[in-house]
Structures are given as C-alpha cells and as structure tokens.
C-alpha cells in the first residue's frame, strides 16, 4: 500500500517483480494497455478475477490507487475475490457471478459513462473444446461494447 512509483512503467516493473513472473506472457499486453492510460485516472473492468498467474487484479488495484479511478472485477469463482478482498484499496470492487450477465444487468448500475481499460480474461480455454471459450469471449465483447468509447483499451486474453 505504500508503493511509491512515478509512472505506469515503474508500477508494472514492481508488480511483475514481486507478484508474478518477470517474463509472464500477459506482461507485454498489459504494458501497452497501461501505457495508453497515460498515468491518468481510469475506470477498469476485468472479467476473470486474477489473484494468481499474472495477478492482474492486484495490478489494476495498484493502478487506480496510485493514479486514480475505479476498478471492478467479476468472476464465477469466489476464491480469487475472497483471497484479494482484504488486500486491495477501496477503489476496487469484486463481484461473483457470470461476467456476461453482470455486464448486462449489474455493471450499468455503477453509473460509469465509459470503460478506459477492459480486460476480458474470464474463460480459460480448453484446447479440446475451444469454441466454448471463444463464444463466451465474444458474448463479453458484445455486452461491453456500449461502454467502450474512443480511446478505450480492450484486451482479450
């Protein structure tokens, strides 16, 4: 919580040094997305709460805590949000449920006019049945479109 960084690049470096793998496959995409936010307050939506792996939920919480904004994450599983809920700032909220249903029915109640960064990573791919993951990712994309404006960043993982 006392992390002192001057820009997103220092934040990213610190995050992947302490909370993930320095060469994690998601790092470059997150680097580009945070670069595009320009260290400004941002509204960030994540599907697929991540408390392990690249630990993106912790990264997004750090971003909004340092640079301002709000972060919301939704996942079917309770484990990730239960693990993180006492480790994040008041700028972050976690919801348990189906991401598409949440985006369509509950997310609009937050009153956000736009999403600055949308990180869609909620359905782990089963290489024996990749269609299910693709269809779910597409449904999330369709659901979130009305919140994406000029300058919004969308990452599909």
N, C-alpha and C positions, 0 to 999 in steps of 0.2 A: 504493500500500500504506500510505502514511502519512496517508490521508484521515481527517480529524477531523470528524465530524458528530455532532449531538446526537439526531437522530431521523430517521425514515424520510423525512420531507419534505425535509430538507436533503440526504439521500442521493440522492433522486430528482432534485432540482434540479441537483445536481452532475453526476449521471450524464447527464441529457439535455443539459446544457450542454457537456460535454466529449466524450461518446461517441456521441451520437445527434443527432437534430433536436429542438429545443426544443418543437416542436408535433407530434411524431410521433403517428400515430393510436392507438398502443398505450399512450400515456402515461397517459390517464385510468383505464383498466382496471388498470394496474399501480399507480397511485396508490391506488385503492380497496383492492386486494389487500394492499399493504404497510401501509396504514392499519389493516386488520383484523388484522394480525400484532402490532400494538401495540409494536413495537420489542423483542419478546421473541425468545429463541432459537427457530428454526423449522427444520423439515425441508421442503425444497423440491425438488420433482421437476418437471423440464421435459422435454417431448418436442419435439424440433426445436432443437438447439443453435444459438444465435444469436450469432455473432461480428460481425455486420453489422446493418444496419437499426436496430432499437431496441437491439440488443446486450444483450438480456435476460440472457444467461448471465453477462456481466460484472456486471450489476446484482445478480443473485441471489448471485453470489460475494461481492460487496461487502457485501450484507446479512448473510450468515452470518458473514463475517469480523468485522464490527463488532458485531453483536447476538448472535451465537452460532448454533449449529445446523449443519446439513449441507445441501449442495446437490448434486444429481445431475442430469445432463443426458444424454439419449440421442438419437442421430441416425443415419440411414443413411450420411450423408456423413462422411468422415474430415476434410475440410478445416477445418471450424469448430473441432472439438476440437483438431486439430493447431495451429491458429493460437492458441488460448487456453491450452493446457496449461502453458505456462511463464509465463503472466501472471496466474494465479489462485492462491488460497490452498490450503492443504492441507485445507480444509473442503469443497472441491469435487472432484467426480469426473465424468469424461466417459466415455461408452460409445458404441461404434459398433455399430449393428445396428437391426433393425426394432423400433420402440417397443412395439408390442403384444406381441411375443414377449419383449422384455426385461422388461416389466412383469409378465407372467405367469410367466416362468421364472427370471429372474435377480434382479430387484428384491427379491423376498421374502428372498433370501439376505442382504440388508443388515441385516435384523432390525428395521426401523422398525415401530413399532406404528401410526403414523399419518403422514399427509402433512398438513402445515399449509398449504402452498400448492402446488397442482398447476397447471402452466401447459402446456396442450395446444396445441401450435403446430407439429406435425411435417409436415403435408401441405399444401403450397402448392396453393391452389385453381386449377384450370384451368376457366375460365368456359365453355369449350366442353364440358366433361365434369365438372360439379361433383359428381356422385354419388360418384365415387371418393374425393374428399376428405371428403365427409360420412360415408361408410361407415367410412373409416379413423378419423376423429374419434370416431365412435360406438363403434368397437371399443376405442379407447383408454379412453374413458369407462367402458365396461363392465369392462375389465381393471383399472382403478384404483379402482373403487368400494369394494372391501373395505378400502382404506387411508384412505378419507375418513371422518372422524368428525365429530361435532357440533363446529362451529367451524372446520372445514377450509374453505379457499378454493379454488375451482376456476375457472380462466379458460380459456375456449375461444376461441381466436383463429382 
